[in-house]
Amino acid sequence: MKKVIGILAVALLSVTVSCKDNKEQEEGTMHSEEMQTEAHDHSEMNHEDGHDHGNSESTEREITQNSTKNNATSAMLDAYFEIKNGLVADSKEKTANGGNSLLTAISKFDMSKLSGETHKEYMEIAESAKEHAEHIIKSPIDHQREHFEALSTDITDLVALLGTDKVVYQDFCPMANNNKGASWLSEVKEIKNPYFGSKMLKCGSIKKQIN
């Protein structure tokens, strides 16, 4: 037991340092039992609605970043940010509203200007994003966060495929996804972590600025 506690203590210390935020050190050293319980609960619930929440790797795509100043993606990005900000605020309702906004934005997107491989890639991204948005609308907040991780991959790929006229930051949290780390997009430079909300709001860093 002493050995296990020692390992957990070292892991928690490493995480706190990696977040590089002294203000969040106290929050970053949550009781190990609480963190283990959370991880266990998420693991048990991953297949509850017939969807593998944590398998964001299945949506990996190789898309070269499009630098076009394209405002056609703005509505979908705004809806995504609405979801992200709902999670930052620990609000299931605001997050669900963002999911509805995203479904509306996808339905209104004009695909007539897309052709060939771009159209095919867009359809794949849009279908995946719709599926995650639908789950976000009806799920409790812990499942919303799991779907948000995979949705972030979709929206990042969307921006890479079609471009955007917005300034977007790609952020990264080393503690998300069971300490494997996970990314998200933000419209603001300040780190506001959607994976942990108020528990560890400032944990993370900017990895890249798009536009």
N, C-alpha and C positions, 0 to 999 in steps of 0.2 A: 504493500500500500504506500509506504514511504517513497519507493522508487517511482510509482505512478504519479504521486503528488509532485515530486521533483520535476518530472518530465513536463507536466502541465504548467508548472511555474515558469520553466524556461521558455516554453512556447508562448505563454502570455506576455512575458517580458519582451520577446522578439517581436511580437505583433505590435506592442505599444511603441517600440522604437521605430518600426517600419512605417507607422502612420505619421511620425514626425510632428506630433502635436501635443505639447505638454499639457494643454488645457484638457485634452481628452484622456490623459493617462489613467485617471481614476476610473473613467467609464470603460477604458480598454482592459482593465484588470477585473472584469466581472468574475463572479464565483465560477470556478471550473464546473461545478455540478450543474449550474444553470445553463452553461454553454453546452454541456453534454446532453442535457435534457432537450434543449432546443434542437440540436443536431439529430437526436434520436426521433423526436416528434416529426421533423421534416422528412426523415428517411421513411418512416411508416406511412406518411401521407402522400408521398410522391406519386403513387399509382391510384390514389383514392378515386379520382375522376376519370381514370382510364388514360391519363396522359403522363408521360415522363417529364416532370417539371425540370429536373436538373440536367437533362441531356442537351445542353445548348451546343455541344460539339457537333451534333448531327446536322446543324445548319451551316457549317463552315463552307464558305465559298471564296473563290479567288477572283476578286474584282479590282481592277485598277481604278484609283481615285480619279473621278471626273471633276475637273476644276471649273466647269461651266457654272456661271452665276444663274442658277435655275430657280425661279420662284414657284415652279409647279409642285415642288415637294414641301412647300411651306406649311400647308394645312396639316399634312401628316406629321411633320416635325413638331408643330405646335401642340397637336394632340398627344404626341409622345411625351413632350415636356410636361403636359398636364398630368399624365400618369406619373411621371418621375416626381413631380412636385407633391402629388398626393401621397406618395410613399415617403418622401422626405418629412411630410407633416404627420405621418403615421395615421393617415385617414383612408380607411377602406372606401368610403363613399366618394371622396374626391378622386381617388384612383380609378374607381369604377366609372365615374363620369368621363374621365380621360379615355377609358377604353371605348365608351360609346362614341366619343368625338373621333377617335381613330377609325372606327368602323365607318362613320359618316365620311371622313376625309378620303378613305380608300375607295368608297363607292362613287365618289364624285371626281376621282382622278381621271383625267382625259388620257387614255392610252393610244389615241389615234395617231399621235406623233412618234410613237415608238415602233420600231421595226426590227425584224430579224432576231438576232441573239439578245439584243437589249429588251425586246418585248418578252421573250421567253424568260429571261432572268427576272424581269419585273414581276411577272405573273407568279413565279416561284416565291419571291420575297413577299408579295402582297398576300398570297394564300397563307403563308406561315404567320405573317403579322396579324391577319384576321383571326386565325385560330387562337393565338395568344391573347389578343384583345378580348375575344369572347370568354376565355377562361378568367381573365382579369376582372371582367364585369361581374361574374357570379361567384368568385372565390373569396375566402377569408384572406386577410392581408399577408399572412405568411406565404400562401400560395400565389398571391399577386406578385410578391417579390421574386418568387421562383420563375414565374412566366415573364416577368420584366427582364430578367437576365437574358433569356433567349430572344425576347422582343428587341432588346438593345442590339443584338447581333443583326437582326433583320433591318432595323432602321439605319444602322451604320452601313450596311451593305447597300441600302437604298440610296443614301447620300453619296456613296462611292460610285454607284451606277449612274445616277442622274445628275448629281451636283446639287448645290444649294446656294441661295443668295444670302444665307445667314452666317454669322460667325458662330461656330459650334466648337465646343471643347470635348475631347474624349478623355474621360477620367477613369481611374482604376482604383479599386479597393482590394488590398491583399488578403483581407479576412473573409470576403464574400465567397459563396460557393464552397463552404466547408474548408476555408483557408486555402483554396486553390486560386482564389482571386477572380474578380469579374469586373468588366468595364461597363460604362454607361456614357451617354451623351448629355451635355448640359449647355444651356444657353447663357450661363453666367460663369465667370472665372472662379468665383468662390466655390470651394468644395462643400457640397451638401449631399451627404451619402444617402441614396434611396434604399440601399440594402439593409441598413440598420436604423435609419431615421434618428430619433432623439437619443438612442442608446450610444451611438458613435457618429455623430453628425459630421464631424470634420475629418474622419478617417478616410484617407485617399490622397491622390495626387493627379495633376494634369499630365497626361501622356502625350497629347497632341492637340494642336489647334487646327481646325479645318476652316479654310477661307481666312 
